[in-house]
C-alpha cells in the first residue's frame, strides 16, 4: 500500500470513529448510562484513531502533516468532551 493510500485510509477511519463517537455522545446525553458499552467503544475508537494519526503524521509531508494534525486535534477535542459529559 502506498503512503498516500495509507494516509487516506487513516483519515477515513478517523472520520468514521469521529462520527460514531458524536452519535454515542448525543445518545449518552439523552439516555445517560443506558449506552455505556457503546459509549466506551466509541471512546476506544477515538483513542485508536488518534494513535494511528500520530503515526501517519510522523511519516507525512508538511502539507499532509498539517491535515492529520488538525484531524487529530478534532478527535482529541471530542474525546475530552466525552470524558466530561455525564452519560
C-alpha positions in Angstrom: 0.0 0.0 0.0 1.4 3.4 -0.9 1.9 6.0 1.8 -0.8 8.2 0.2 -3.4 5.4 0.2 -2.4 4.5 3.8 -2.9 8.2 4.9 -6.2 8.4 3.2 -7.3 5.2 4.8 -6.4 6.5 8.2 -8.3 9.7 7.6 -11.3 7.7 6.6 -11.1 5.5 9.7 -10.6 8.6 11.9 -13.7 10.2 10.4 -15.8 7.1 11.0 -14.6 6.9 14.6 -15.5 10.6 15.0 -18.9 10.2 13.5 -19.7 7.1 15.7 -18.4 9.0 18.8 -20.6 12.0 18.1 -23.6 9.7 17.7 -22.8 8.0 21.0 -22.2 11.3 22.8 -25.6 12.5 21.6 -27.3 9.3 22.7 -25.4 9.3 26.0 -26.6 12.9 26.7 -30.2 11.8 26.2 -30.1 8.3 27.8 -27.4 8.8 30.4 -26.0 5.4 31.4 -28.0 3.1 29.2 -25.5 3.0 26.4 -22.3 2.5 28.4 -20.8 -0.2 26.3 -21.3 1.6 23.0 -20.0 4.9 24.6 -16.9 3.1 25.8 -16.4 1.6 22.4 -16.7 5.0 20.8 -14.1 6.4 23.2 -11.7 3.4 22.4 -12.2 4.0 18.7 -11.3 7.7 19.1 -8.1 6.7 21.0 -7.2 4.2 18.4 -7.8 6.7 15.6 -5.7 9.4 17.4 -2.8 6.9 17.8 -2.9 5.9 14.1 -3.0 9.6 13.0 0.0 10.3 15.2 1.9 7.5 13.4 0.9 8.7 10.0 1.6 12.3 10.8 5.2 11.5 11.6 5.6 9.9 8.1 3.7 12.6 6.1 5.0 15.6 4.2 4.4 19.0 5.6 1.1 19.7 3.9 -0.4 16.3 4.9 1.0 16.6 8.3 -1.0 19.7 8.9 -4.2 17.9 7.8 -3.5 15.0 10.1 -2.7 17.3 13.0 -6.0 19.2 12.6 -8.0 16.0 12.4 -6.2 14.6 15.4 -6.9 17.8 17.4 -10.6 17.5 16.4 -10.7 13.9 17.6 -9.0 14.8 20.9 -11.4 17.6 21.5 -14.3 15.2 21.1 -12.6 12.7 23.3 -12.3 15.3 26.0 -16.0 16.3 25.5 -17.0 12.6 26.0 -15.0 12.4 29.2 -16.5 15.5 30.8 -20.1 14.9 29.7 -22.3 12.9 32.0 -23.5 9.7 30.3 
